Amino acid sequence: MLAIGTFLIVLGLGFVIYTNPAFFRVGKGTLAPWDPPKKLVVAGAYRYVRNPMISSVLMIVLGEALIFVSIELFILFILFFIVNHVYFVYSEEPELNGLVTITLCIKKCSKVDAPLKTLENEYNQGRLKFISC
């Protein structure tokens, strides 16, 4: 359990270090709720994972639960997952669905077909306005 837990913690920390700068460079904002990104971040890990920073925290907490063989930390892991899932589905998604304008760097996103197709459909239905970088 020690090796798997350590691997998860290192992977989670690496993911945080890798994904955090995208909020500053691409999103023009921070992690803080009072200064959220001003642009939709779809670069780097955000192309593949919905919320890589929450995934990172989940990896770290699960790694700790394995290292310390702690049922309490495992319960924290489960609760953290549930609370975040509920928050994103019922709070953040409706807000994102109501956006009129999304800033999208088409050049950077051209390698991502599925999300672009979804955004193109939204655009074709008149819900989004594309602004190139």
NUNUTOR-339605 format. One line per 5 residues: number of its first residue (from 1); their letters; for each residue x, y negated, z negated of N, C-alpha, C. Coordinates in nm, 3 decimals. Example, Ala and Ser with C-alpha at 12.3 -4.5 7.8 and 13.67 -1.06 7.14 Angstrom:
1	as	1.319:0.569:-0.780:1.230:0.450:-0.780:1.320:0.330:-0.780; 1.285:0.225:-0.708:1.367:0.106:-0.714:1.290:-0.003:-0.787
# end
This chain:
1	mlaig	0.082:0.120:0.000:0.000:0.000:0.000:0.086:-0.126:0.000; 0.203:-0.116:-0.062:0.292:-0.232:-0.070:0.335:-0.278:0.069; 0.371:-0.183:0.156:0.417:-0.219:0.290:0.304:-0.281:0.373; 0.187:-0.222:0.368:0.073:-0.274:0.445:0.033:-0.411:0.392; 0.027:-0.425:0.259:-0.008:-0.553:0.198:0.091:-0.663:0.234
6	tfliv	0.218:-0.630:0.227:0.322:-0.727:0.262:0.311:-0.767:0.408; 0.288:-0.668:0.495:0.271:-0.695:0.638:0.154:-0.791:0.661; 0.041:-0.767:0.595:-0.076:-0.853:0.612:-0.050:-0.995:0.563; 0.020:-1.008:0.452:0.051:-1.142:0.399:0.143:-1.218:0.494; 0.248:-1.150:0.542:0.341:-1.215:0.635:0.270:-1.251:0.765
11	lglgf	0.186:-1.160:0.815:0.110:-1.187:0.936:0.014:-1.305:0.915; -0.054:-1.308:0.802:-0.146:-1.418:0.772:-0.074:-1.551:0.761; 0.038:-1.554:0.690:0.114:-1.679:0.678:0.168:-1.724:0.813; 0.215:-1.629:0.892:0.264:-1.663:1.026:0.153:-1.721:1.113; 0.034:-1.665:1.100:-0.080:-1.713:1.177:-0.117:-1.856:1.137
16	viytn	-0.112:-1.885:1.007:-0.142:-2.021:0.960:-0.039:-2.118:1.016; 0.087:-2.081:1.008:0.194:-2.168:1.057:0.183:-2.188:1.208; 0.141:-2.085:1.279:0.128:-2.093:1.425:0.006:-2.174:1.468; -0.106:-2.160:1.398:-0.231:-2.223:1.443:-0.253:-2.364:1.391; -0.199:-2.396:1.277:-0.223:-2.526:1.215:-0.183:-2.644:1.304
21	paffr	-0.068:-2.640:1.370:-0.030:-2.755:1.454:-0.127:-2.785:1.568; -0.203:-2.686:1.612:-0.299:-2.711:1.721:-0.404:-2.814:1.679; -0.439:-2.814:1.551:-0.535:-2.912:1.502:-0.480:-3.053:1.516; -0.349:-3.069:1.495:-0.288:-3.202:1.503:-0.263:-3.241:1.648; -0.200:-3.151:1.726:-0.162:-3.184:1.864:-0.281:-3.189:1.959
26	vgkgt	-0.360:-3.086:1.960:-0.469:-3.075:2.057:-0.596:-3.140:2.004; -0.632:-3.107:1.880:-0.758:-3.154:1.824:-0.757:-3.297:1.774; -0.637:-3.353:1.755:-0.624:-3.491:1.705:-0.695:-3.509:1.570; -0.680:-3.411:1.483:-0.740:-3.418:1.350:-0.664:-3.328:1.254; -0.724:-3.300:1.141:-0.660:-3.216:1.040:-0.756:-3.106:0.995
31	lapwd	-0.709:-3.025:0.901:-0.794:-2.922:0.843:-0.896:-2.980:0.746; -0.868:-3.097:0.698:-0.955:-3.159:0.598:-1.091:-3.192:0.657; -1.199:-3.163:0.584:-1.333:-3.190:0.637:-1.360:-3.338:0.663; -1.289:-3.428:0.597:-1.310:-3.570:0.617:-1.232:-3.622:0.739; -1.145:-3.538:0.799:-1.072:-3.575:0.921:-1.066:-3.455:1.015
36	ppkkl	-1.182:-3.407:1.061:-1.182:-3.289:1.147:-1.126:-3.321:1.285; -1.093:-3.219:1.363:-1.044:-3.244:1.499:-1.148:-3.320:1.581; -1.099:-3.410:1.664:-1.187:-3.489:1.749:-1.210:-3.423:1.884; -1.126:-3.326:1.917:-1.139:-3.251:2.042:-1.154:-3.103:2.010; -1.226:-3.033:2.096:-1.241:-2.889:2.081:-1.106:-2.823:2.106
41	vvaga	-1.060:-2.741:2.011:-0.931:-2.674:2.023:-0.954:-2.536:2.083; -0.901:-2.516:2.203:-0.914:-2.387:2.271:-0.778:-2.337:2.319; -0.671:-2.389:2.260:-0.536:-2.350:2.299:-0.480:-2.250:2.199; -0.376:-2.179:2.240:-0.309:-2.086:2.151:-0.401:-1.975:2.103; -0.396:-1.949:1.974:-0.477:-1.842:1.915:-0.626:-1.871:1.925
46	yryvr	-0.662:-1.997:1.936:-0.803:-2.034:1.945:-0.867:-1.985:2.076; -0.786:-1.941:2.171:-0.840:-1.881:2.293:-0.899:-1.743:2.265; -0.846:-1.676:2.163:-0.880:-1.536:2.139:-0.956:-1.511:2.009; -0.936:-1.598:1.910:-0.996:-1.579:1.778:-1.080:-1.701:1.746; -1.200:-1.679:1.698:-1.292:-1.788:1.671:-1.238:-1.886:1.568
51	npmis	-1.188:-1.833:1.458:-1.133:-1.919:1.353:-1.008:-1.853:1.296; -0.893:-1.875:1.360:-0.772:-1.806:1.317:-0.724:-1.841:1.177; -0.756:-1.960:1.128:-0.711:-1.995:0.994:-0.788:-1.919:0.887; -0.917:-1.901:0.906:-0.995:-1.820:0.813:-0.949:-1.675:0.822; -0.922:-1.628:0.943:-0.868:-1.493:0.960:-0.736:-1.477:0.886
56	svlmi	-0.655:-1.581:0.888:-0.527:-1.578:0.817:-0.547:-1.564:0.667; -0.638:-1.643:0.613:-0.665:-1.636:0.469:-0.719:-1.498:0.432; -0.805:-1.443:0.517:-0.857:-1.309:0.491:-0.744:-1.206:0.490; -0.650:-1.217:0.584:-0.536:-1.125:0.586:-0.453:-1.137:0.458; -0.431:-1.260:0.414:-0.349:-1.282:0.294:-0.417:-1.225:0.171
61	vlgea	-0.546:-1.251:0.154:-0.617:-1.201:0.036:-0.626:-1.049:0.039; -0.651:-0.990:0.155:-0.654:-0.844:0.165:-0.517:-0.785:0.135; -0.412:-0.851:0.184:-0.276:-0.808:0.154:-0.247:-0.810:0.005; -0.291:-0.916:-0.062:-0.273:-0.925:-0.208:-0.350:-0.814:-0.278; -0.473:-0.787:-0.233:-0.554:-0.681:-0.294:-0.483:-0.546:-0.280
66	lifvs	-0.420:-0.522:-0.167:-0.349:-0.396:-0.147:-0.221:-0.388:-0.231; -0.146:-0.496:-0.236:-0.021:-0.497:-0.313:-0.048:-0.474:-0.461; -0.147:-0.545:-0.515:-0.176:-0.536:-0.658:-0.279:-0.429:-0.692; -0.326:-0.357:-0.589:-0.430:-0.255:-0.606:-0.539:-0.311:-0.697; -0.596:-0.423:-0.652:-0.690:-0.499:-0.733:-0.829:-0.498:-0.671
71	ielfi	-0.923:-0.440:-0.742:-1.062:-0.441:-0.696:-1.117:-0.583:-0.699; -1.071:-0.664:-0.794:-1.117:-0.803:-0.804:-1.077:-0.883:-0.680; -0.953:-0.865:-0.634:-0.909:-0.935:-0.513:-0.981:-0.882:-0.389; -1.011:-0.753:-0.388:-1.086:-0.698:-0.276:-1.228:-0.755:-0.273; -1.289:-0.770:-0.389:-1.422:-0.832:-0.397:-1.413:-0.977:-0.352
76	lfilf	-1.307:-1.048:-0.389:-1.286:-1.186:-0.342:-1.276:-1.188:-0.190; -1.204:-1.093:-0.134:-1.191:-1.081:0.011:-1.329:-1.066:0.076; -1.411:-0.976:0.023:-1.545:-0.953:0.078:-1.632:-1.078:0.064; -1.630:-1.140:-0.053:-1.711:-1.260:-0.076:-1.667:-1.376:0.014; -1.536:-1.392:0.028:-1.482:-1.498:0.113:-1.528:-1.478:0.258
81	fivnh	-1.524:-1.353:0.304:-1.570:-1.322:0.439:-1.718:-1.356:0.455; -1.801:-1.312:0.360:-1.946:-1.334:0.369:-1.979:-1.483:0.365; -1.921:-1.555:0.270:-1.950:-1.699:0.257:-1.910:-1.774:0.384; -1.792:-1.743:0.438:-1.749:-1.812:0.559:-1.835:-1.776:0.678; -1.872:-1.650:0.690:-1.957:-1.610:0.801:-2.092:-1.684:0.795
86	vyfvy	-2.151:-1.686:0.679:-2.279:-1.755:0.663:-2.264:-1.904:0.693; -2.157:-1.965:0.641:-2.134:-2.108:0.665:-2.123:-2.137:0.815; -2.040:-2.059:0.885:-2.018:-2.087:1.027:-2.143:-2.062:1.110; -2.216:-1.957:1.079:-2.334:-1.925:1.158:-2.446:-2.026:1.134; -2.468:-2.065:1.008:-2.583:-2.150:0.977:-2.553:-2.299:0.966
91	seepe	-2.426:-2.335:0.956:-2.393:-2.476:0.942:-2.316:-2.529:1.063; -2.207:-2.461:1.097:-2.121:-2.513:1.201:-2.174:-2.486:1.342; -2.227:-2.367:1.366:-2.275:-2.334:1.501:-2.387:-2.426:1.549; -2.489:-2.455:1.467:-2.593:-2.547:1.516:-2.535:-2.685:1.550; -2.437:-2.728:1.473:-2.375:-2.857:1.500:-2.300:-2.853:1.633
96	lnglv	-2.227:-2.744:1.656:-2.154:-2.731:1.783:-2.249:-2.718:1.901; -2.359:-2.646:1.882:-2.455:-2.630:1.989:-2.520:-2.763:2.027; -2.524:-2.857:1.934:-2.586:-2.985:1.962:-2.494:-3.087:2.024; -2.370:-3.049:2.047:-2.275:-3.145:2.107:-2.317:-3.183:2.248; -2.301:-3.308:2.280:-2.331:-3.355:2.414:-2.204:-3.359:2.497
101	titlc	-2.093:-3.395:2.435:-1.967:-3.407:2.506:-1.862:-3.319:2.441; -1.794:-3.241:2.522:-1.681:-3.162:2.474:-1.560:-3.200:2.557; -1.455:-3.237:2.489:-1.331:-3.266:2.558:-1.262:-3.134:2.585; -1.230:-3.108:2.709:-1.174:-2.979:2.746:-1.058:-2.999:2.841; -0.945:-2.943:2.808:-0.829:-2.948:2.896:-0.840:-2.832:2.994
106	ikkcs	-0.896:-2.858:3.109:-0.924:-2.752:3.205:-0.796:-2.682:3.248; -0.690:-2.756:3.262:-0.565:-2.695:3.306:-0.517:-2.591:3.205; -0.525:-2.621:3.077:-0.480:-2.528:2.974:-0.576:-2.412:2.958; -0.702:-2.432:2.990:-0.803:-2.329:2.968:-0.826:-2.241:3.090; -0.758:-2.269:3.199:-0.788:-2.197:3.322:-0.759:-2.048:3.313
111	kvdap	-0.678:-2.006:3.217:-0.647:-1.864:3.200:-0.755:-1.791:3.122; -0.847:-1.863:3.067:-0.951:-1.802:2.984:-1.081:-1.803:3.062; -1.118:-1.690:3.120:-1.234:-1.686:3.208:-1.366:-1.683:3.133; -1.379:-1.596:3.032:-1.509:-1.580:2.965:-1.555:-1.708:2.896; -1.472:-1.772:2.811:-1.520:-1.897:2.748:-1.548:-2.006:2.850
116	lktle	-1.469:-2.012:2.957:-1.495:-2.114:3.059:-1.627:-2.089:3.128; -1.659:-1.962:3.155:-1.788:-1.932:3.218:-1.903:-1.977:3.128; -1.890:-1.954:2.998:-1.994:-1.997:2.904:-2.006:-2.148:2.906; -1.894:-2.218:2.902:-1.896:-2.364:2.904:-1.950:-2.416:3.037; -1.915:-2.348:3.146:-1.967:-2.390:3.276:-2.120:-2.375:3.280
121	neynq	-2.171:-2.267:3.224:-2.316:-2.248:3.218:-2.382:-2.359:3.138; -2.322:-2.394:3.023:-2.375:-2.502:2.942:-2.373:-2.634:3.021; -2.263:-2.654:3.093:-2.250:-2.775:3.174:-2.357:-2.779:3.283; -2.376:-2.666:3.350:-2.474:-2.659:3.458:-2.617:-2.682:3.409; -2.642:-2.652:3.282:-2.774:-2.675:3.225:-2.787:-2.816:3.168
126	grlkf	-2.683:-2.897:3.187:-2.689:-3.036:3.146:-2.660:-3.062:2.999; -2.608:-2.962:2.930:-2.583:-2.980:2.786:-2.444:-3.030:2.756; -2.352:-3.019:2.850:-2.214:-3.061:2.826:-2.166:-3.155:2.936; -2.073:-3.240:2.900:-2.007:-3.327:2.996:-1.859:-3.299:2.984; -1.796:-3.258:3.092:-1.654:-3.225:3.088:-1.570:-3.350:3.111
131	isc	-1.470:-3.364:3.028:-1.375:-3.473:3.043:-1.238:-3.407:3.051; -1.170:-3.422:3.163:-1.040:-3.357:3.176:-0.937:-3.434:3.095; -0.830:-3.366:3.061:-0.723:-3.426:2.978:-0.637:-3.519:3.059
# end
